[in-house]
């Protein structure tokens, strides 16, 4: 039986799961679906076959596509046939929404999301990173028009939406935690600078860099994938990750048992200032 015939039979016998399964297969095969298959998927979605789809069953197919070699193929296939709006309306709403970038001035958030997901796959990122990439911008779909392309208070809108997505699909706890952390901190990581060591020390504390190194590294990987997904940055090193790694290493020899509260953060800031050669936060000269 040919691959195409198998796909068509899957759509006819199990149209709800068949739509998601074919989209997930497109992600693993790394190629676009043919027009006939895409057209049949569109007809099935229009007929309402996804209305009673079990979120648990849907998540298994989404998981398969997210962990494939080209996750963007799944998202594109689902978006093109209208299935994404049925299964993940929070993500579907991002297509056509603009966001500021340095060059060019704006990018379509939905299209940017596709590039981020493929970058996570290129880096062999674990599921929490890929899931966070999928949902991190869901608060930007309905930003007040008077503020566009700046997405004012998108974190406040995004937090309950990510919670709802996680509850709906039964997303693993580590995926939820990283997604919420990334929602709050990813843009701050992009803006971090070595000019002032105090805010860097505070950021490391917020990110859990001293207590949960694995999740900290996952966040930096997500930020790096987001960075490289912008036009002209493909394949480049992410400078903010190097900066934060230098800062974390500077704090490695500090015995936390000797400090408490603000004094520990001050000790971290002084150590980071010395590493950054920042006169503002250290009395020592470069």
Secondary structure, DSSP 8 states (H G I E B T S, - for coil): --HHHHHHHHHHHSHHHHHHHHHHHHHHHTS---HHHHHHHHHHHHTTTTTT--HHHHHHHHHHHHTSTTHHHHHHHHHHHTHHHHH-HHHHTTTT-EEE-SSSSEEEHHHHHHHHHHHHHHTT--HHHHHHHHHTTGGGTT--GGGTTS-TTHHHHHHHHHHHHHHHHT--HHHHHHHHHHHHHHHHHHH--TT-HHHHHHHHHHTTTTT-HHHHHHHHHHHHHHHHTSTT-TT---HHHHHHHHHHHHTTT--GGG--THHHHHHHHHHHHHHHT-GGG-SS--
